[in-house]
Amino acid sequence: MASSTPKKTAGSNQAAEGAAFNFLPPSAGPRLITSKGCAIHTIVAPGSQRFQHKEHVVSVLLIPAPGMRVASASDRAFAFNAPAGMLIVHPADVECDVTWSQTMEHAAVAIRPDSLVELALQEFGTDSVELRILPYGTIDPKALGFAELLKAELTQQETPNELYVESLITLFGLHILRSYSAVRNPPAEAKGKLSLQKARLLREFLHENFPRRVSVAELGLVCGLPPGQFLRSFRQTFGQAPHQYILELRLGFATKLLSEGNLRIVDVAHLSGFSSQSHLTAMMKRRRNITPAELRRKGLKKKHNEIIQLQRDIRFPQYFDTISVS
């Protein structure tokens, strides 16, 4: 089986910032980095790899892989014949050694810990959860379905849709939380709103940094709070999740640029923090029920009407030569 070659991917997302799959060469297969994590489809020749990711990695085998050996968290290596549809969950910061004797094809996602924390809060009302390492050979039909959808999107001829891939990463995260996690007893924490000072500092920070990607961990540092407590306090203070607050800031800034300036829509998207013009269009249509092009046309029409009204309001005095007769 020949190695898969990458199709078109979002150029800006090729930066490997925080990505879990850097050890795999580009020839291994197409990948896409989103705000929620990274997704990849690979076909790799026999080999071995030791890794310890900062992200939670969820992998699904798409073809059988006889003669696989895996050892996690310094455990004794376990040899087995891996079936198609086998789900492997590697929690963040857990060292793992994998050896495979035949060509292996899989689809995988790397989920940022802060993204999983946010999903856990929405699902369980607590961030005190831990992922379980599954018995080797565990087949998960639902995860296999997600993996097939991911493969189809990443290997198509057209550029993968970032929002669609991000949604699949979220579905993986929810499925793993619901099926393969355990809720820990959360520590006693203050569950009130942010103080006025912390809320002001956070608001100023977000208004200055909304165009770039900002993690929950980074926002928590601004307030001096751990991610879980920060998310609860943020929701109680602002009435929405941080990513929703940031999205509204981006949409507000884009609306201002589209209404008042002459920048190209693609440039407005970039300056406002959206990954592409299509991302801006999708979000604005969903949240504001209007597209950037329609908003631009409304702004131009308003300007035109203002100019016409201004011309009507101006009165030019007429000067006549007068002759005084004494």
MIDREN-644901 format. One record per residue (C-alpha): residue in three letters; x, y negated, z negated. Coordinates in nm, 3 decimals, decimal comma. Layout:
BEGIN
<pt "ALA" <X Y Z>>
...
This chain:
BEGIN
<pt "MET" <0,000 0,000 0,000>>
<pt "ALA" <0,150 -0,333 0,105>>
<pt "SER" <0,181 -0,622 -0,133>>
<pt "SER" <-0,093 -0,880 -0,119>>
<pt "THR" <0,013 -1,227 -0,001>>
<pt "PRO" <-0,133 -1,547 -0,145>>
<pt "LYS" <-0,414 -1,718 0,036>>
<pt "LYS" <-0,482 -2,088 0,006>>
<pt "THR" <-0,479 -2,214 -0,352>>
<pt "ALA" <-0,520 -2,557 -0,503>>
<pt "GLY" <-0,180 -2,719 -0,460>>
<pt "SER" <-0,188 -2,913 -0,786>>
<pt "ASN" <-0,263 -2,594 -0,973>>
<pt "GLN" <0,057 -2,423 -0,866>>
<pt "ALA" <0,232 -2,590 -1,158>>
<pt "ALA" <0,284 -2,312 -1,407>>
<pt "GLU" <0,204 -2,523 -1,712>>
<pt "GLY" <0,100 -2,275 -1,980>>
<pt "ALA" <0,039 -1,999 -1,724>>
<pt "ALA" <0,083 -1,637 -1,839>>
<pt "PHE" <0,177 -1,491 -1,501>>
<pt "ASN" <0,498 -1,678 -1,422>>
<pt "PHE" <0,698 -1,355 -1,435>>
<pt "LEU" <0,510 -1,236 -1,124>>
<pt "PRO" <0,651 -1,368 -0,794>>
<pt "PRO" <0,418 -1,554 -0,553>>
<pt "SER" <0,425 -1,247 -0,326>>
<pt "ALA" <0,248 -1,044 -0,598>>
<pt "GLY" <-0,082 -1,212 -0,517>>
<pt "PRO" <-0,294 -1,528 -0,525>>
<pt "ARG" <-0,359 -1,711 -0,851>>
<pt "LEU" <-0,538 -2,023 -0,967>>
<pt "ILE" <-0,491 -2,230 -1,282>>
<pt "THR" <-0,797 -2,407 -1,423>>
<pt "SER" <-0,871 -2,606 -1,736>>
<pt "LYS" <-0,988 -2,283 -1,906>>
<pt "GLY" <-0,693 -2,064 -1,811>>
<pt "CYS" <-0,538 -1,879 -1,519>>
<pt "ALA" <-0,675 -1,609 -1,287>>
<pt "ILE" <-0,476 -1,378 -1,061>>
<pt "HIS" <-0,514 -1,081 -0,825>>
<pt "THR" <-0,200 -0,870 -0,778>>
<pt "ILE" <-0,072 -0,565 -0,597>>
<pt "VAL" <0,268 -0,474 -0,736>>
<pt "ALA" <0,519 -0,199 -0,664>>
<pt "PRO" <0,623 0,048 -0,937>>
<pt "GLY" <0,820 -0,116 -1,215>>
<pt "SER" <0,816 -0,228 -1,578>>
<pt "GLN" <0,764 -0,551 -1,768>>
<pt "ARG" <0,796 -0,681 -2,120>>
<pt "PHE" <0,595 -0,991 -2,206>>
<pt "GLN" <0,450 -1,193 -2,490>>
<pt "HIS" <0,199 -1,451 -2,367>>
<pt "LYS" <0,081 -1,767 -2,536>>
<pt "GLU" <-0,261 -1,698 -2,382>>
<pt "HIS" <-0,505 -1,410 -2,432>>
<pt "VAL" <-0,470 -1,187 -2,124>>
<pt "VAL" <-0,753 -0,968 -1,998>>
<pt "SER" <-0,668 -0,729 -1,713>>
<pt "VAL" <-0,879 -0,483 -1,513>>
<pt "LEU" <-0,727 -0,209 -1,295>>
<pt "LEU" <-0,887 -0,195 -0,951>>
<pt "ILE" <-0,728 0,137 -0,846>>
<pt "PRO" <-0,607 0,435 -1,055>>
<pt "ALA" <-0,253 0,406 -1,193>>
<pt "PRO" <-0,116 0,751 -1,283>>
<pt "GLY" <0,191 0,769 -1,503>>
<pt "MET" <0,144 0,445 -1,697>>
<pt "ARG" <0,328 0,383 -2,025>>
<pt "VAL" <0,223 0,103 -2,264>>
<pt "ALA" <0,349 -0,006 -2,604>>
<pt "SER" <0,195 -0,302 -2,791>>
<pt "ALA" <0,319 -0,477 -3,104>>
<pt "SER" <0,629 -0,251 -3,128>>
<pt "ASP" <0,413 0,066 -3,141>>
<pt "ARG" <0,536 0,393 -2,995>>
<pt "ALA" <0,493 0,406 -2,616>>
<pt "PHE" <0,175 0,580 -2,502>>
<pt "ALA" <0,178 0,759 -2,163>>
<pt "PHE" <-0,145 0,825 -1,974>>
<pt "ASN" <-0,313 0,821 -1,634>>
<pt "ALA" <-0,494 0,487 -1,611>>
<pt "PRO" <-0,832 0,509 -1,433>>
<pt "ALA" <-0,982 0,245 -1,205>>
<pt "GLY" <-1,194 0,005 -1,405>>
<pt "MET" <-0,974 0,032 -1,714>>
<pt "LEU" <-0,981 -0,283 -1,927>>
<pt "ILE" <-0,668 -0,400 -2,109>>
<pt "VAL" <-0,685 -0,681 -2,367>>
<pt "HIS" <-0,357 -0,844 -2,474>>
<pt "PRO" <-0,415 -1,094 -2,757>>
<pt "ALA" <-0,194 -1,402 -2,756>>
<pt "ASP" <0,155 -1,372 -2,906>>
<pt "VAL" <0,147 -0,990 -2,911>>
<pt "GLU" <0,454 -0,832 -2,750>>
<pt "CYS" <0,381 -0,561 -2,496>>
<pt "ASP" <0,588 -0,325 -2,276>>
<pt "VAL" <0,426 -0,179 -1,965>>
<pt "THR" <0,572 0,070 -1,714>>
<pt "TRP" <0,390 0,196 -1,407>>
<pt "SER" <0,510 0,464 -1,168>>
<pt "GLN" <0,288 0,389 -0,869>>
<pt "THR" <0,162 0,078 -0,690>>
<pt "MET" <-0,079 -0,103 -0,920>>
<pt "GLU" <-0,364 -0,339 -0,825>>
<pt "HIS" <-0,543 -0,543 -1,085>>
<pt "ALA" <-0,732 -0,868 -1,145>>
<pt "ALA" <-0,654 -1,055 -1,462>>
<pt "VAL" <-0,730 -1,376 -1,646>>
<pt "ALA" <-0,525 -1,561 -1,906>>
<pt "ILE" <-0,755 -1,751 -2,143>>
<pt "ARG" <-0,615 -2,040 -2,342>>
<pt "PRO" <-0,656 -1,988 -2,718>>
<pt "ASP" <-0,834 -2,323 -2,761>>
<pt "SER" <-1,081 -2,224 -2,488>>
<pt "LEU" <-1,154 -1,896 -2,665>>
<pt "VAL" <-1,196 -2,083 -2,995>>
<pt "GLU" <-1,456 -2,308 -2,835>>
<pt "LEU" <-1,641 -2,007 -2,692>>
<pt "ALA" <-1,634 -1,837 -3,032>>
<pt "LEU" <-1,782 -2,145 -3,198>>
<pt "GLN" <-2,063 -2,153 -2,944>>
<pt "GLU" <-2,126 -1,779 -2,969>>
<pt "PHE" <-2,074 -1,707 -3,341>>
<pt "GLY" <-2,064 -2,049 -3,504>>
<pt "THR" <-1,709 -1,982 -3,625>>
<pt "ASP" <-1,359 -1,976 -3,482>>
<pt "SER" <-1,251 -1,703 -3,726>>
<pt "VAL" <-1,243 -1,414 -3,481>>
<pt "GLU" <-0,969 -1,178 -3,371>>
<pt "LEU" <-0,946 -0,971 -3,053>>
<pt "ARG" <-0,907 -0,595 -3,082>>
<pt "ILE" <-0,649 -0,401 -2,880>>
<pt "LEU" <-0,854 -0,137 -2,698>>
<pt "PRO" <-0,783 0,236 -2,675>>
<pt "TYR" <-0,587 0,303 -2,356>>
<pt "GLY" <-0,813 0,429 -2,079>>
<pt "THR" <-1,118 0,224 -2,183>>
<pt "ILE" <-1,339 0,172 -1,875>>
<pt "ASP" <-1,564 -0,135 -1,876>>
<pt "PRO" <-1,808 -0,154 -1,581>>
<pt "LYS" <-1,910 -0,513 -1,657>>
<pt "ALA" <-1,548 -0,632 -1,669>>
<pt "LEU" <-1,483 -0,440 -1,346>>
<pt "GLY" <-1,769 -0,632 -1,182>>
<pt "PHE" <-1,616 -0,964 -1,291>>
<pt "ALA" <-1,277 -0,848 -1,162>>
<pt "GLU" <-1,417 -0,759 -0,819>>
<pt "LEU" <-1,580 -1,102 -0,794>>
<pt "LEU" <-1,251 -1,262 -0,893>>
<pt "LYS" <-1,059 -1,063 -0,633>>
<pt "ALA" <-1,307 -1,158 -0,360>>
<pt "GLU" <-1,278 -1,529 -0,445>>
<pt "LEU" <-0,899 -1,538 -0,470>>
<pt "THR" <-0,830 -1,332 -0,156>>
<pt "GLN" <-1,074 -1,501 0,081>>
<pt "GLN" <-0,939 -1,710 0,370>>
<pt "GLU" <-1,072 -2,036 0,231>>
<pt "THR" <-0,936 -2,220 -0,072>>
<pt "PRO" <-1,082 -2,064 -0,391>>
<pt "ASN" <-1,352 -2,268 -0,561>>
<pt "GLU" <-1,202 -2,384 -0,891>>
<pt "LEU" <-1,538 -2,422 -1,065>>
<pt "TYR" <-1,639 -2,069 -0,965>>
<pt "VAL" <-1,310 -1,920 -1,086>>
<pt "GLU" <-1,336 -2,119 -1,409>>
<pt "SER" <-1,687 -1,977 -1,460>>
<pt "LEU" <-1,555 -1,622 -1,415>>
<pt "ILE" <-1,282 -1,689 -1,672>>
<pt "THR" <-1,552 -1,811 -1,912>>
<pt "LEU" <-1,762 -1,498 -1,847>>
<pt "PHE" <-1,459 -1,280 -1,919>>
<pt "GLY" <-1,402 -1,470 -2,243>>
<pt "LEU" <-1,763 -1,434 -2,360>>
<pt "HIS" <-1,771 -1,065 -2,269>>
<pt "ILE" <-1,450 -0,995 -2,460>>
<pt "LEU" <-1,573 -1,188 -2,764>>
<pt "ARG" <-1,908 -1,007 -2,767>>
<pt "SER" <-1,766 -0,659 -2,709>>
<pt "TYR" <-1,411 -0,648 -2,842>>
<pt "SER" <-1,370 -0,899 -3,124>>
<pt "ALA" <-1,427 -0,900 -3,497>>
<pt "VAL" <-1,552 -1,199 -3,697>>
<pt "ARG" <-1,328 -1,275 -3,995>>
<pt "ASN" <-1,448 -1,439 -4,310>>
<pt "PRO" <-1,380 -1,807 -4,244>>
<pt "PRO" <-1,185 -2,001 -4,506>>
<pt "ALA" <-1,362 -2,268 -4,706>>
<pt "GLU" <-1,331 -2,586 -4,497>>
<pt "ALA" <-1,479 -2,929 -4,498>>
<pt "LYS" <-1,756 -2,926 -4,241>>
<pt "GLY" <-1,854 -3,291 -4,232>>
<pt "LYS" <-1,805 -3,559 -3,970>>
<pt "LEU" <-1,475 -3,721 -3,885>>
<pt "SER" <-1,391 -4,024 -4,095>>
<pt "LEU" <-1,443 -4,363 -3,934>>
<pt "GLN" <-1,068 -4,407 -3,901>>
<pt "LYS" <-1,013 -4,066 -3,740>>
<pt "ALA" <-1,311 -4,117 -3,508>>
<pt "ARG" <-1,170 -4,454 -3,399>>
<pt "LEU" <-0,822 -4,310 -3,340>>
<pt "LEU" <-0,966 -4,021 -3,145>>
<pt "ARG" <-1,190 -4,247 -2,935>>
<pt "GLU" <-0,895 -4,471 -2,847>>
<pt "PHE" <-0,682 -4,167 -2,761>>
<pt "LEU" <-0,949 -4,021 -2,532>>
<pt "HIS" <-1,014 -4,351 -2,355>>
<pt "GLU" <-0,642 -4,374 -2,280>>
<pt "ASN" <-0,586 -4,011 -2,181>>
<pt "PHE" <-0,910 -3,884 -2,026>>
<pt "PRO" <-0,765 -3,866 -1,669>>
<pt "ARG" <-0,523 -3,589 -1,772>>
<pt "ARG" <-0,580 -3,247 -1,921>>
<pt "VAL" <-0,605 -3,266 -2,299>>
<pt "SER" <-0,620 -2,951 -2,513>>
<pt "VAL" <-0,828 -2,903 -2,825>>
<pt "ALA" <-0,505 -2,839 -3,016>>
<pt "GLU" <-0,369 -3,178 -2,906>>
<pt "LEU" <-0,689 -3,356 -3,008>>
<pt "GLY" <-0,678 -3,177 -3,342>>
<pt "LEU" <-0,327 -3,312 -3,399>>
<pt "VAL" <-0,455 -3,667 -3,346>>
<pt "CYS" <-0,694 -3,609 -3,637>>
<pt "GLY" <-0,467 -3,385 -3,841>>
<pt "LEU" <-0,711 -3,093 -3,821>>
<pt "PRO" <-0,682 -2,729 -3,702>>
<pt "PRO" <-0,869 -2,652 -3,375>>
<pt "GLY" <-1,170 -2,480 -3,530>>
<pt "GLN" <-1,239 -2,746 -3,791>>
<pt "PHE" <-1,174 -3,020 -3,536>>
<pt "LEU" <-1,433 -2,880 -3,292>>
<pt "ARG" <-1,700 -2,862 -3,564>>
<pt "SER" <-1,624 -3,214 -3,686>>
<pt "PHE" <-1,615 -3,353 -3,333>>
<pt "ARG" <-1,957 -3,207 -3,253>>
<pt "GLN" <-2,109 -3,346 -3,570>>
<pt "THR" <-1,952 -3,687 -3,507>>
<pt "PHE" <-2,014 -3,732 -3,135>>
<pt "GLY" <-2,301 -3,490 -3,076>>
<pt "GLN" <-2,124 -3,297 -2,800>>
<pt "ALA" <-1,816 -3,086 -2,730>>
<pt "PRO" <-1,484 -3,258 -2,646>>
<pt "HIS" <-1,487 -3,144 -2,282>>
<pt "GLN" <-1,837 -3,292 -2,237>>
<pt "TYR" <-1,725 -3,623 -2,390>>
<pt "ILE" <-1,421 -3,632 -2,160>>
<pt "LEU" <-1,636 -3,548 -1,858>>
<pt "GLU" <-1,863 -3,844 -1,931>>
<pt "LEU" <-1,561 -4,074 -1,959>>
<pt "ARG" <-1,435 -3,950 -1,624>>
<pt "LEU" <-1,774 -3,991 -1,459>>
<pt "GLY" <-1,813 -4,342 -1,603>>
<pt "PHE" <-1,471 -4,448 -1,472>>
<pt "ALA" <-1,540 -4,292 -1,130>>
<pt "THR" <-1,875 -4,472 -1,115>>
<pt "LYS" <-1,705 -4,804 -1,184>>
<pt "LEU" <-1,441 -4,746 -0,915>>
<pt "LEU" <-1,698 -4,635 -0,658>>
<pt "SER" <-1,932 -4,927 -0,729>>
<pt "GLU" <-1,676 -5,204 -0,746>>
<pt "GLY" <-1,379 -5,100 -0,531>>
<pt "ASN" <-1,286 -4,978 -0,187>>
<pt "LEU" <-1,073 -4,677 -0,283>>
<pt "ARG" <-1,123 -4,353 -0,093>>
<pt "ILE" <-1,341 -4,105 -0,279>>
<pt "VAL" <-1,055 -3,854 -0,297>>
<pt "ASP" <-0,839 -4,121 -0,466>>
<pt "VAL" <-1,120 -4,206 -0,707>>
<pt "ALA" <-1,143 -3,836 -0,799>>
<pt "HIS" <-0,769 -3,819 -0,868>>
<pt "LEU" <-0,758 -4,137 -1,076>>
<pt "SER" <-1,061 -4,027 -1,279>>
<pt "GLY" <-0,913 -3,690 -1,375>>
<pt "PHE" <-1,100 -3,457 -1,137>>
<pt "SER" <-0,907 -3,184 -0,960>>
<pt "SER" <-1,052 -3,265 -0,618>>
<pt "GLN" <-1,315 -3,469 -0,435>>
<pt "SER" <-1,545 -3,166 -0,432>>
<pt "HIS" <-1,507 -3,130 -0,810>>
<pt "LEU" <-1,607 -3,495 -0,858>>
<pt "THR" <-1,901 -3,454 -0,620>>
<pt "ALA" <-2,028 -3,141 -0,797>>
<pt "MET" <-2,003 -3,294 -1,146>>
<pt "MET" <-2,160 -3,627 -1,045>>
<pt "LYS" <-2,446 -3,453 -0,866>>
<pt "ARG" <-2,506 -3,225 -1,166>>
<pt "ARG" <-2,481 -3,493 -1,437>>
<pt "ARG" <-2,594 -3,811 -1,258>>
<pt "ASN" <-2,809 -3,668 -0,976>>
<pt "ILE" <-2,617 -3,871 -0,718>>
<pt "THR" <-2,314 -3,806 -0,500>>
<pt "PRO" <-2,006 -4,032 -0,483>>
<pt "ALA" <-2,090 -4,122 -0,123>>
<pt "GLU" <-2,444 -4,225 -0,218>>
<pt "LEU" <-2,312 -4,428 -0,510>>
<pt "ARG" <-2,060 -4,601 -0,282>>
<pt "ARG" <-2,338 -4,693 -0,037>>
<pt "LYS" <-2,551 -4,834 -0,320>>
<pt "GLY" <-2,258 -5,041 -0,440>>
<pt "LEU" <-2,192 -5,183 -0,094>>
<pt "LYS" <-2,560 -5,264 -0,047>>
<pt "LYS" <-2,569 -5,441 -0,384>>
<pt "LYS" <-2,262 -5,646 -0,293>>
<pt "HIS" <-2,415 -5,740 0,041>>
<pt "ASN" <-2,739 -5,851 -0,125>>
<pt "GLU" <-2,545 -6,055 -0,382>>
<pt "ILE" <-2,357 -6,237 -0,107>>
<pt "ILE" <-2,679 -6,315 0,081>>
<pt "GLN" <-2,839 -6,447 -0,238>>
<pt "LEU" <-2,533 -6,658 -0,313>>
<pt "GLN" <-2,547 -6,810 0,033>>
<pt "ARG" <-2,913 -6,897 -0,017>>
<pt "ASP" <-2,844 -7,060 -0,354>>
<pt "ILE" <-2,571 -7,288 -0,227>>
<pt "ARG" <-2,688 -7,625 -0,106>>
<pt "PHE" <-2,451 -7,823 0,112>>
<pt "PRO" <-2,512 -8,202 0,078>>
<pt "GLN" <-2,550 -8,394 0,398>>
<pt "TYR" <-2,363 -8,717 0,422>>
<pt "PHE" <-2,509 -9,008 0,616>>
<pt "ASP" <-2,341 -9,330 0,697>>
<pt "THR" <-2,543 -9,608 0,537>>
<pt "ILE" <-2,531 -9,974 0,624>>
<pt "SER" <-2,601 -10,223 0,353>>
<pt "VAL" <-2,760 -10,544 0,466>>
<pt "SER" <-2,696 -10,837 0,235>>
